[in-house]
Amino acid sequence: MSETTVEPAGEMTADEVRAYGESLGVHANWGRWGADDERGTLNLVTSDNVRRATAAARTGRAVSLGMPLDVAAPPYYPQGLDAAVRHEMVTAWGSNAGGPVQAASDQLHVQCHGLDNTHMDALCHIGLGGIGWNGRPFRSMVSMAGASSCDMLGAGPVVTRGVLVDVPRLRGIDHLPGGDPVTAEDLRAAAPDVRPGDALLIRTGRARAVAGSVNAAAAEGRTAEQKYGPIAGLHHSAMSIVADLDCGLLGTDGSGDTFPGVDEHRLPIHVLSLVHLGLHLLHNLALEELADALAERGGHDFLIAATPLPLPGGTGSPIAPVAVL
């Protein structure tokens, strides 16, 4: 596949951004659902998808796809919290009800993005050269006051048929080494039975590879690679297959992108998904139990329910998705 000559940095025109995607084999869905669209490929998730999803739930077994929140995890964005998650008790005894009633209550602060928390990206999360989803100027989509378009309100809830591609099992290994990308050849070999609007989940085995790579005491300001070491993800060549499948959601057990990056492209999976395709991303999914359960049951499909917080202005949201087999 030929490489682009467009440098994905700085200010670009909408035509240049479109050309960047096309040079990597990925078309742009701009205008497909209208100039003002804020849902992207979630428009493909119809009642027919939900009915197909219920048919894929054969045993009724529910499997959590959410990682436990880790208060020891370092922040991805050091400009925010001093940790990816902060959990604080508000009271362990007193109650606003008064009298003999006790109440334990707490509050939670969570970075909506990063390499630890299971979350969904809104379409306003990423721009390229000043251009965002549907060819919008990125500055018109989001500011420090929050997102004014394509926020989390338009992203959920999502119930659809899910399909798992278990790349380590396909390759006959336990997990992909850090920095080893999932390629177009991997997806062609898997030949996933994905129909428009389905959720495509891709397992790299990160949970088995990550032991010893997370350094919770990493110094503030370090890059993701320095904090976490290499992480397996998708190669940008795989996105041509993803685009052709017309899936409604794309999820992985990591960030989607490979760290360190390949071929000098910066966050190509995020850019091609959110900017070009309008494809919401699910990150840091817990896929080990699901992969083992599907191997035991047979088949690759299931019902998935992914519900982001209805956060006005939110560029992403923690989620606790569930698969029903």
ZIZI-V636036 format. One record per helix or strand of 3 or more residues. SS is the DSSP state (~ for helix, > for strand). FROM is the first residue (numbers start at 1). TO is the last residue. If there is no record, write none. Layout:
ss->SS from->FROM to->TO
ss->SS from->FROM to->TO
//
This chain:
ss->~ from->14 to->23
ss->~ from->40 to->44
ss->~ from->47 to->56
ss->> from->62 to->64
ss->> from->85 to->91
ss->> from->105 to->110
ss->> from->119 to->121
ss->~ from->123 to->125
ss->~ from->133 to->135
ss->~ from->138 to->141
ss->~ from->152 to->154
ss->> from->158 to->166
ss->~ from->167 to->171
ss->~ from->184 to->190
ss->> from->199 to->203
ss->~ from->206 to->209
ss->~ from->224 to->228
ss->~ from->238 to->245
ss->> from->249 to->252
ss->~ from->268 to->277
ss->> from->280 to->283
ss->~ from->288 to->297
ss->> from->301 to->306
ss->> from->316 to->318
ss->> from->322 to->324
//
